[in-house]
Structure formats: structure tokens, C-alpha cells
């Protein structure tokens, strides 16, 4: 396989850092470009009587978007090593947003970390990585949190 566009899903977690490192390592080997995607989970909103969103939601969204951009920049700085990187931040559910951004950007590979949760929590919450792997149109590389990438 020849990967030219690698999408790396990141959040504020150690498993996401491992995914970023692995994704950038692959991008370097394949001379591919990278898109870092961070999904801003929707916050339940309060709707005013006139059907407008409450100002607190808009303020929270602005902060989330700014924090997302800071996170993406930190990941690129830490692991990018000069590789061409695109930033993607959207408000969506995690799995759907990653798949949609992958399709729109035209990625050849998605790299995503997983917490490796099991039992009742996994049963109730599911796995974003698992859902992405099942629904993605391109291959998905899942980096487990237990993985040592030195």
C-alpha cells in the first residue's frame, strides 16, 4: 500500500499522543502529508424562547475551537518534523466526525489511538476506534494505549 494522505485523530490523551507519533512516523516513511483532526464534541445547548442559542454555548464553542487549534499545533510541533500538516477541527460526535473528515480530505489511512477499555464501560460507551474501523472507507491503524513507540 502507498499512503499519501494520512489522517491522525487526536485529543488530550496519552493514547492520542501515541497515535500522533505513529502517524507522523508513517508519514515520514511514505513521504505523505498529514491532517490532524480534533473533534469538538457537541455540548447540550439551552435554547432561548426566541429559538436562539444561549450565549454561554457560543462562548464555550469559541473556547473549544481555540483549544482545539492549540492542541493541533502542539501535536504538529512535537511530532511533525517538517511534514506538511493540515488542521481539521469540527463540532460533531467523535467517530462520525473522524470518518466524515477522512472522506472529505481524501485520506488513504486513518491513525487513531484507543484507551483499551473493556467490560461494562466498553459495552456502554463503545469504542470510537472500533466504530471508525468498521465504517471507514480507508484502512485504519489503531494504536493501543499500552503500545511502546520509542
Secondary structure, 3 states (H helix, E strand, C coil): CCCCEEEEECCCCHHHHHHHHHHHHHHHHHCCEEEEEEEECCCCCCECCCCCECHHHHHHHHHHHHHHHHHHHHHHHHHCCCCCEEEEEEECCHHHHHHHHHHHHCCCEEEEEECCCCHHHHHHHCCHHHHHHHHCCCEEEEEECCCCCC
